[in-house]
Amino acid sequence: MIDLKMHMPSLARHEGVWDGMYRYYDPEGNKTDEHASRLICRITGNDDAPYHQTNNYSWADGRTEIRDFKTTYSFGRIIFDNDLIYGWCTQIPEDDFHRTLMLYWQRKGEEGLELYEMIQLSDCGNLRNRIWHWYRKGVLVQRTLIDEKRVSHNWKQITGNSFAGEALEA
């Protein structure tokens, strides 16, 4: 059995339910979109998908979207490989404070589009900030800034299809 809490303790600190806001900017710094989010981050104990993340997005105009990411584990990285993306996430061992995760992924079906993400977790473990740099054929085309707050450590209490707006125990 893969023990992600042992192999990737920095990732394990992200387990739980996170509410936040995604803000998108063009290369000149102009905001192009924003939406609210609820992410459910699970360390499953299942070798087939040791890390499983479900992203729930909602826009002010009523649109919603759910994206589900099951991963595998290989040599210090979780691997994303689904219909939308292929990529990886790893801890940064040089971070003496164990706050940083780095991700890289390619968008499937969008030739030459790849993203780099850095995630910073607060010392209290209940706040995190993320930034995505989007590149098309090596040229920056967009940035996404994400600010989140953990609303629960207990992802197992989440039920239903949307996961959104349910009362949660911390």
Stockholm file with secondary structure:
# STOCKHOLM 1.0

chainA/1-170         MIDLKMHMPSLARHEGVWDGMYRYYDPEGNKTDEHASRLICRITGNDDAPYHQTNNYSWADGRTEIRDFKTTYSFGRIIFDNDLIYGWCTQIPEDDFHRTLMLYWQRKGEEGLELYEMIQLSDCGNLRNRIWHWYRKGVLVQRTLIDEKRVSHNWKQITGNSFAGEALEA
#=GR chainA/1-170 SS CCCHHHHCHHHHTTCEEEEEEEEEECTTSCEEEEEEEEEEEEECCCTTCSEEEEEEEECTTSCEEEEEEEEEEETTEEEEESSSEEEEEEECTTCTTSCEEEEEEEETTSTTEEEEEEEEECTTSSEEEEEEEEEETTEEEEEEEEEEEEEESCGGGCCSSSCCSCCCCC
#=GC SS_cons         CCCHHHHCHHHHTTCEEEEEEEEEECTTSCEEEEEEEEEEEEECCCTTCSEEEEEEEECTTSCEEEEEEEEEEETTEEEEESSSEEEEEEECTTCTTSCEEEEEEEETTSTTEEEEEEEEECTTSSEEEEEEEEEETTEEEEEEEEEEEEEESCGGGCCSSSCCSCCCCC
//
